């Protein structure tokens, strides 16, 4: 899979994804902005999501080009309030994926929030199908139908009180540094995986990303829902 930066919401986000790809030796991000895409991934939260998507795209190894964007102002599920902007911008858009953290909410709570945010948007929607960390519905906008997939970062980690993309990354870290080392970081971080990930340090984080690049089976185990959704896009 090739990731191409979407014309809307570039700003610093464009540099983050592109230069990470270069640093890791992965030629999967096209820096030239694009608007004519059939599939688009929206990053709902922070920088690590972009890094993970770059590595996933590398392992999928397909020829499909998918747009990549981050809203300039909105975060998390609130991005859905502005979903019509992306639909109108990309005339060929068929599938839109929003990647968000579960954080400290129940998965069924997130389903209700997806419905609420879409009700605030300038689109019509079908029933939201709930598959846990994957939630899917059909959007209707000016005679067009778009498949919306909300992809939730949701990984159980002993000692963690939130569910974020860093939970998945720390799961990989456990396999490199050992469970005791990661548990200690989580205790020092008060159970917050974002803080624990930061405490791992620059070299430790880079080690995790390098292992993910070298070991696709590690990525499959730690990011199962992400792999499942991106494979659908890559078909």
C-alpha positions in Angstrom: 0.0 0.0 0.0 1.1 3.5 -0.8 0.1 6.4 1.4 -0.5 9.8 -0.3 -1.0 12.9 1.7 -4.5 14.3 1.3 -4.8 18.0 0.2 -6.9 19.0 3.2 -5.2 19.3 6.6 -1.6 18.9 5.7 0.3 21.3 7.9 3.0 19.6 10.1 1.3 16.3 9.8 2.6 15.9 6.2 6.2 16.2 7.3 5.7 13.8 10.2 4.5 10.9 8.1 6.8 11.5 5.2 10.1 12.0 7.1 9.4 9.0 9.4 9.0 6.9 6.3 12.4 8.2 5.0 14.1 7.6 8.4 12.9 4.0 8.5 13.9 3.4 4.9 10.3 2.8 3.8 9.2 4.2 0.5 5.5 4.2 1.1 4.6 7.8 1.6 4.1 10.1 -1.5 4.6 13.7 -0.3 2.8 15.3 -3.3 -0.7 16.2 -2.0 -3.6 14.4 -3.7 -7.4 14.9 -3.7 -8.5 12.2 -6.2 -8.6 9.1 -4.0 -11.2 6.3 -3.5 -10.0 5.5 0.0 -8.9 7.9 2.7 -7.6 7.3 6.3 -8.1 10.1 8.8 -5.8 10.1 11.9 -8.0 11.2 14.8 -5.3 11.7 17.4 -1.5 11.9 17.6 1.7 11.3 15.8 2.3 7.6 16.7 -0.7 6.6 14.6 1.0 8.0 11.6 4.1 6.0 12.3 2.1 2.8 12.7 0.2 3.4 9.5 3.5 3.9 7.6 4.8 0.5 8.9 1.5 -1.3 8.1 1.5 0.1 4.6 5.0 -1.2 4.1 4.0 -4.7 5.2 0.9 -4.8 3.0 3.2 -4.4 0.1 0.4 -3.7 -2.4 0.1 -1.2 -5.2 -3.1 0.5 -3.9 -2.8 4.2 -3.2 -4.7 5.4 -0.1 -5.1 9.0 1.1 -3.8 10.0 4.5 -5.0 13.1 6.5 -5.5 14.6 9.9 -8.0 17.3 10.7 -6.5 20.7 11.4 -8.6 21.3 14.5 -10.8 18.5 15.6 -9.6 15.3 17.3 -11.0 11.9 18.0 -14.6 11.2 17.1 -15.4 14.9 16.9 -13.8 14.7 13.4 -17.0 13.0 12.3 -18.8 16.3 12.6 -16.8 17.5 9.6 -16.9 14.3 7.5 -18.8 16.1 4.7 -15.7 18.2 4.0 -13.7 15.1 2.9 -16.6 13.6 1.0 -17.1 16.8 -1.1 -13.3 17.2 -1.6 -12.8 13.7 -3.0 -15.2 13.0 -5.8 -14.2 9.3 -6.1 -14.2 8.6 -2.3 -15.7 5.2 -1.5 -14.2 4.3 1.9 -13.3 6.6 4.7 -11.5 5.2 7.8 -11.2 7.2 11.0 -8.5 6.0 13.5 -9.2 6.9 17.1 -8.3 5.9 20.7 -10.7 4.0 22.9 -9.2 5.9 25.8 -11.1 5.2 29.0 -14.5 4.5 27.5 -16.4 1.2 26.9 -16.5 0.1 23.2 -20.3 0.3 23.3 -20.1 3.9 24.5 -18.0 4.7 21.5 -20.7 3.3 19.2 -23.2 5.7 20.7 -20.8 8.6 20.3 -20.2 7.7 16.6 -23.9 7.9 16.1 -24.1 11.2 17.9 -21.3 12.8 16.0 -22.7 11.7 12.7 -26.1 13.1 13.6 -24.3 16.5 14.0 -22.7 16.2 10.5 -24.2 17.2 7.2 -24.7 13.7 6.0 -27.3 10.9 6.3 -26.2 7.6 7.8 -27.3 4.0 8.0 -27.2 1.8 11.1 -23.8 1.6 12.8 -22.6 -2.0 12.8 -20.6 -2.7 15.9 -17.8 -5.2 15.8 -16.0 -4.1 18.9 -12.9 -2.2 17.8 -14.3 -1.8 14.3 -17.5 0.1 13.7 -19.0 0.5 10.2 -21.8 2.4 8.6 -22.9 3.8 5.2 -22.9 7.5 4.7 -25.2 9.2 2.1 -24.4 12.6 0.7 -25.9 14.2 -2.4 -26.6 10.9 -4.1 -23.3 9.2 -3.1 -22.7 6.3 -0.8 -19.5 6.1 1.3 -18.5 3.3 3.6 -17.3 4.8 6.9 -15.1 2.6 9.2 -14.2 3.8 12.7 -11.1 1.9 13.7 -10.5 1.9 17.4 -7.1 1.6 19.2 -8.0 -1.0 21.8 -5.4 -3.3 23.4 -5.5 -4.9 26.8 -2.3 -4.2 28.8 -1.8 -5.2 32.4 -1.5 -2.1 34.5 -2.9 0.3 31.9 -6.1 2.3 32.7 -6.5 3.7 29.2 -6.6 2.1 25.7 -4.6 4.0 23.1 -2.3 3.5 20.2 0.5 3.4 22.7 -1.1 0.4 24.3 -0.4 -1.5 21.1 3.1 -0.2 20.9 3.8 -1.2 24.5 2.6 -4.6 23.6 5.4 -4.8 21.1 7.8 -3.4 23.6 6.9 -6.2 26.0 8.2 -8.7 23.5 11.5 -6.8 23.2 12.2 -5.6 26.7 10.1 -8.0 28.7 6.8 -7.6 30.5 8.4 -6.6 33.8 10.1 -3.6 32.1 6.9 -2.4 30.6 4.9 -3.0 33.8 7.4 -0.8 35.6 7.0 2.0 33.1 3.2 1.8 33.5 3.4 2.0 37.3 5.7 5.0 37.0 3.2 6.5 34.6 0.2 6.0 36.8 -1.3 3.5 34.3 -1.3 6.0 31.4 0.1 4.2 28.3 0.9 7.5 26.6 3.2 8.6 29.5 4.7 5.1 29.7 5.5 5.2 26.0 7.2 8.6 26.4 9.2 7.2 29.4 10.6 4.4 27.1 12.9 7.1 25.6 13.8 8.0 22.1 16.1 5.0 21.6 13.6 2.6 23.1 10.8 3.8 20.9 13.0 3.6 17.8 13.8 0.0 18.7 10.1 -0.8 18.8 9.5 0.7 15.4 12.5 -1.1 13.9 11.3 -4.4 15.3 7.9 -3.7 13.7 9.5 -3.1 10.4 11.6 -6.3 10.6 8.9 -8.6 12.0 5.5 -8.4 10.3 4.2 -11.2 12.5 4.7 -9.0 15.5 2.6 -6.3 13.9 -0.1 -8.9 13.0 -0.4 -9.9 16.7 -0.2 -6.4 18.2 -2.5 -4.6 15.7 -5.0 -7.2 14.5 -7.9 -4.8 13.8 -5.6 -2.4 12.0 -4.3 -5.1 9.7 -7.8 -6.3 9.0 -9.1 -2.9 8.0 -6.1 -1.9 5.9 -6.2 -5.3 4.1 -9.7 -4.4 3.0 -8.5 -1.1 1.6 -5.6 -2.9 -0.2 -7.8 -5.3 -2.0 
